[in-house]
Amino acid sequence: MKFDMNGNFKMRIGGTPSAPDSNSRDGGANGTPLLYRPADMVVDPKTNRLYVADGYANRRVLIVDADTGKYIGHFGAYGSNPIDDAAAAAAGTWPQDSAKGIKKPAFFRNPVHCVKIADDGRIYVCDRGNDRIQVFDGKDASLGKECSNPNGEAGKCGFLTERFVSANTYTQPVMPGTAVSMNFSPDKTQTCLYIGDNTNQTIYILNRDNLEQLGRLGHGGRMAGDFHWLHQVSLDSQGNIYTGEVDTGKRVQKFLRFGANGCNGTGSAMIGGEAADRK
């Protein structure tokens, strides 16, 4: 929804879908695409494109005009077109799929929980159901168009790279996956990437250049500094971190930044190490 300065309603995207449809283009109100339980959205101020993580039932990132809501494009994992519900159901959960020897999930799983845009035009997606993030080139004209990249080739369909986040984590059907939220440090080139893990209840600090883990913050618990159902990670202009917890967490916490406000160097290519539910 969009409102003008007087509070008048200006735009509505979507409508009332009867079932998930990750390839919907114009089934909603005023010819806009249908959404199905979207989780996050962000506007690219340089292009006026609105990117929607769609979401808890659909398995895509949708691209629309931020003023009109009109369809521009959409993409799934590796920039490919999303698969249908039947194919997703046949593959099962990511731990079930990986048990068959599959090394890389071929599609986004629910929920596609966040989408963020860095100042350099890179688009970051939380593929929470697959315990990973994927990175795309927002300047690539092929991103969001009809495209197939089944092998996950970098440089094809707008796809750049991915990183698993505490891979193969799975505790219960109501809380699948790890990568729940992301955000960037406020330094000029946004050198740090902060990733919230909703199952292992921690925040990973990555060098955005090489996506290696440099550190982490927090663990499961109810005390100050602990997390219960960590759901949102945000930063202010000073580099302070704000977190939101859902379920019975029911709180926001603030963590003050001390020291350098950027990230550099090498760390661990394995984010999170062994999953908490396997220890």
C-alpha positions, 0 to 999 in steps of 0.5 A, spaced: 500 500 500 502 507 498 499 513 501 500 520 499 502 526 504 495 527 506 494 520 508 490 518 502 491 511 499 494 511 492 496 504 491 495 496 492 499 491 489 496 484 489 489 482 491 486 475 494 490 469 491 486 462 491 493 459 492 501 460 491 503 462 484 510 464 484 510 466 477 504 471 477 504 477 473 497 480 473 492 477 477 492 482 482 488 489 483 489 494 477 493 489 474 498 488 479 501 481 480 498 477 486 503 476 492 502 470 497 504 472 504 510 476 502 516 477 508 520 483 506 520 489 501 525 494 499 526 500 494 532 501 489 532 509 489 536 509 483 531 505 479 525 506 483 524 499 483 520 495 489 523 488 490 518 484 494 521 477 498 514 473 496 515 470 501 512 465 506 508 461 500 511 464 494 518 462 492 521 468 489 523 476 489 518 480 485 520 486 482 515 492 480 514 499 479 514 503 486 509 508 484 504 504 480 505 497 483 506 494 475 510 488 474 517 489 471 520 482 473 521 476 478 526 471 479 527 465 483 534 461 486 540 463 481 536 468 477 531 462 474 524 462 474 521 459 480 518 452 480 511 450 481 508 448 488 508 440 485 515 440 484 517 444 491 513 439 494 516 433 491 523 435 493 521 436 500 525 440 505 532 442 504 534 437 509 530 431 506 533 434 499 540 434 501 540 427 504 539 425 497 546 427 495 543 434 493 549 439 494 545 446 492 538 447 492 535 448 485 530 453 488 528 458 493 524 455 499 519 458 504 520 463 507 524 467 502 524 472 508 528 478 506 531 482 500 536 488 501 539 492 496 547 495 497 549 502 495 553 498 489 547 495 486 548 488 489 541 485 491 541 480 497 536 475 499 534 471 505 533 464 502 531 462 510 528 455 508 535 453 504 539 455 510 543 460 505 543 467 502 544 469 495 547 475 491 544 478 485 547 484 480 541 489 480 544 492 474 544 486 470 538 486 465 537 479 465 535 479 472 528 478 473 527 476 465 525 469 463 531 465 464 534 458 466 540 457 471 540 450 473 547 449 475 547 456 479 553 459 474 555 466 477 554 471 472 548 468 469 541 470 470 543 476 474 546 471 479 553 472 483 554 468 489 551 464 495 553 462 502 550 457 506 548 459 513 549 454 518 547 449 513 542 443 514 539 446 520 532 444 521 529 444 528 521 444 527 516 445 521 514 452 524 521 455 524 525 452 518 532 455 516 537 460 518 538 466 514 532 470 517 534 478 516 540 481 513 543 488 513 549 492 512 554 497 516 554 504 515 561 505 512 562 508 505 562 502 502 558 498 507 563 493 508 560 489 513 554 484 512 550 482 518 546 476 518 540 474 523 540 466 524 533 465 527 534 458 529 541 458 532 539 465 535 545 469 533 548 474 528 553 473 524 558 478 522 561 477 515 566 481 510 561 483 505 567 483 499 568 475 500 562 473 505 567 470 510 565 470 517 569 475 522 565 474 528 558 473 531 554 476 536 549 473 541 546 466 543 539 463 545 536 465 551 532 470 555 537 475 558 539 481 555 544 480 549 540 473 548 535 472 543 529 468 542 526 467 535 530 473 533 527 476 527 530 482 525 537 485 524 537 493 523 543 498 523 543 506 524 548 511 521 552 510 527 553 502 526 549 500 532 545 494 532 537 493 533 534 486 533 527 484 534 524 478 537 518 474 535 514 469 539 514 470 546 521 474 545 516 480 544 522 485 545 527 490 541 534 490 543 540 495 542 547 493 541 552 499 541 558 499 536 565 500 539 571 500 535 572 500 527 565 501 523 568 497 517 570 490 516 576 487 512 580 481 512 579 473 511 575 469 516 571 463 515 568 461 509 563 456 513 558 460 516 556 458 523 559 451 523 555 445 526 548 446 526 546 447 533 540 442 533 546 437 531 550 438 537 
